[in-house]
Amino acid sequence: MTVRAVILARGIGSRMRREDPGAALSTAQAAAAVEGLKGMMPLGQGRPFLHYVLSALADARVQEVCLVVAPDSEDVQRHFHHEMTLRRLRIAFAVQAEPKGTADAVLSAEPFTRGERFLVLNADNYYPADAVRALMSLEGSGLCGFDREALVTRGNIGADRIRRYALLRVGHDGFLDDIVEKPDEDTFTAMGGHALVSMNLWAFMPVIYEACRRVKPSPRGELELVDAVRIAMNELGEPFRVVPQSAAVLDLATRADVSSVERLLAEVRVSL
């Protein structure tokens, strides 16, 4: 059975565009930062960050990938369709006409998934292949929950920054009960140092599309994927299994992240 993954790569990269005098970037890296193209940020020997993300998916035996991009993404599409020789992956593109949010981005990839189960992940996160494989082994909908302490000690997410990430409430049966976004101090402390964090690595059944269509704009004015998950759970009866992981997920959110991501990926072999 073909395993497909959808990568949300349309983000405008507003945090990456912000100047940071403490972040020493090469000319090519600075140009990518100005454009907000986090996935195409060149690292090490000049390979874009997205190459590492895609290589990990191929290591996990994902066969087809759809990049959700903006309408003006001709350079990205040309890179993968004309400048690259792909041996392990087939790459397609879905255009999200407007930056309406992550739920809308997933909807734009509906033709690609052909009514079958699929994975969804961020373009600015590097996920270990073992985590992807573990998620693929499920039969229904689910997500990886990453140990909070492991994310800090093994990756590039600082202790202060991890406080802004969404935590998962998981039932005794291993299924998701709730997603706690931007937990307050009391909640953050009560859930413990090994609380599971959502890093937006999902497995979805096609029911998620109906949920995405029902989503209303959040206070930020966006159609949020996390709201679609809640609708799928609470209105459409779709359970989400949580797969615990004690591993690092590398986050390329700002210019200050570039050097740490480069260092942590220095020994990773890329094969596409």
N, C-alpha and C positions, 0 to 999 in steps of 0.2 A: 504493500500500500504506500502511495506517495505521501511523504510528510512535507507539509507546506508551512511556511512561517511568513508573517507580515511584520515588517519593520517600520515603525513610525518615524519617518525621517523628514517630515515637513516643518518641524519646529523652527521658529524664527531666530532662536539662539540669542535672545536679548541679553542674558547674563554673559555669554561669551563675547558679545560686542563691547561690553564695558571695558574701558581702559583699566589696566592694573599695573602700576609702575613696578611692582614686585615680581611680575611674571616676565621672565626673559624668553621671548619667542623669536624664532627665525623669521626672515622676511616672508617665507611661504606660510608659516603658521600665523603670522600677524594678518596676512591677507585673508586666510580662511576665517579667522576670528572676526574681522570686520564684516565679512559676508554672513556670519552666523552659521556657517556650514560646519557644525561640530563633527558630523560623521566623516567629512572629507578633510579633517585636520591631519596634516602630514606628521608622522612620527618617525623616530629612528632613522631608517634608511630611506625615508620619504614615502613610505606606504601610508595611505589614509587610515585613520582609526577604524573606519567601517570595514576595511579588509580583515582586521583582526576579529571583529564581530562575526562576519560572514564565515571566516575560517573555523571558528568555534562551532558554528551551526553545522558546517559540513562535517566536522569531527564527530558531532552527535548524530550524523546520518540524516540531517534535513536535506531534502533534494531540491526543493523549489522555494524561492524567496521572492516576495513582492515588496518593493520599496515604495512607501507612500510619500510622495514628494509634492512640491509646489508646482504651479504651472510653468515657472521660469527655470526649470531644472534641466535644461538641455545639456549642460556641461556634465552633470552627474550621469544622465542617461547615456551620453556619448562615451563617457569613461568606461562604463560597464559593458556596453554593447559593441563598442568599436575599438577601444584601446586595451581591452583585457581579453585574455584567453582563459575561459572558464572550463575547468575539467570536472569539478565535483558539484557544481551548483548550476541551476538555471535561474536567471534573474529576470523578473518582470517589474513593471512600474504601474502604479495607480496614482492618478493626479487628484489631490484634494484641492478643489477650486479656491476655497477660502479657508483661512485658519480658524475654523469654528470650534475646534477642540478635538480631543482624542477619540471620543465616541464617533464623531463624524469622520475622522480619519479611518477608523476601522470599517465603517460603512463603505467608504470609497473602494475598499479592496474586496468587496463581496463577490464580484465575478471571478476573481482569482481563486477563491477557496472552493468553488464548485460544490457548495452544499455539504462539504466534509469538515471534519475537525481540523483545527489549525492552531498554530502558536502565534502570539503577539509579543513583541518586545520593543524596547526603545533603541534608537540609533546611537544614543550617546552613552550607553552602558555596555560594558564587556562582561558577558555572563560565562561562567565556566561550562565547558561541554558536558560535564557530569550532571550539572543541574538541569540542563536542557534535556539530556537523556532521561533523567528521572521523571521529568514532567511528561515527556513523550510516552512513558510507560503507562500512564493513566488511560482509562477508557473514556472518561467524560471530561467535564470542565474542571479546571483547577488552576492553581498558581503555586509558585515557589515562595516559601517564607524563609527569609534569610536571617540567621541568628545575628542579633544586633551587635553583640560583642565581636563576633568574627568579622563583620563588615568593617569595624573600626580597626581591629588589631591586624588584620590580614590584607586590607585594601587601602584605599586612599580617601576614605570618608572619615573626617574628624569627629571627635566626640561631641563637639558643639553642633556640628551640621546634622548629625544623625537624629537629633531631637526634632528636626522638621519633617522627618520621613513618616509615612503612614505605618502604623502597627496593626497586626492582625489578631483578632480574637478568634481562637480556634476551639471548637467543641471537643468533648472527650472522644467523639467519634472520628476526629481528624478532619472534619469539614468546617468551612469558614462560617463563623457566626456574624462577624462585623469587621469593618475596616475603620480604624480610628485615625483620621487624618489630622496632622499637626497636633498631636496630643498635648494637653496642658501638663504642667510640671507634676502634679499629683498623679495623673494617669501614667505618665512616662515612668515615674518611679515605681508605681504599684505593679506595672506589668513586668518589671524585672530586667536585669541585665541581659538575659537571653531571650527577651521577647522577639517574636518573629516580625520581620520588616517586609513590606511589599516593595519590590524593586521592579514591578511591572513586567514580570515574566509570566505570561498567561497561556493556558490552553483553553480554547473555546469550542463549544459546539455551535452549530448554526443558529440556535435560539438567541445568541447574543445580538444578532442583527435586529430582531424584533425589539429587544431591549434598547438598543441604540436608537431606534426610531422613536421610542417613547421618552427619551431623555429630554428634560427641559434645561434651559440655560442655568448654570450655577451662578452664585453671587459674582463670580469673575466674568460672567457673560459667555461662558464656554460650555459646550456639550461634553461632559466629562465621562470617560470610560468607567471610572469607579462608580458613577451613578447608574450606568447601564448594568454593571455587575449587581448592584443592589436590586435593580428592577428584575433582572433575571432570577435572582434568588427569591425575592419576596412576592413578586407578581406572577412569575412564569414557572416557579417551582423547580428551578435548576440548581442542584447542589454543586458546590465547588470544593474539591478536595485540596487540602493544603499539604504541600510536599516540603518538609523542613530541610534546610540546607545550612551547613556550617562552612561557608566558603566566602571568598571575597567577590564582590561585584565592583568593577572599576567604573567610576562616574566621571565623565568628561563634561562637566557643567560650565566651568569657568576657565579663564586663561591660567589661573593659578594651578589648575589640575593637570595641565599639559605635562609638566616635568615629572610628576609622580606617576602618571599613566605611562609615559615613555619608559621610565625605569622599571616598572612592574611588568611591562610587556617586552622588555629587551630580549629575553631569551625565547620568546614564543615564535614558533615557526608558522608562517602563514602559507596555506595552500588552498587555492580556490579552484 
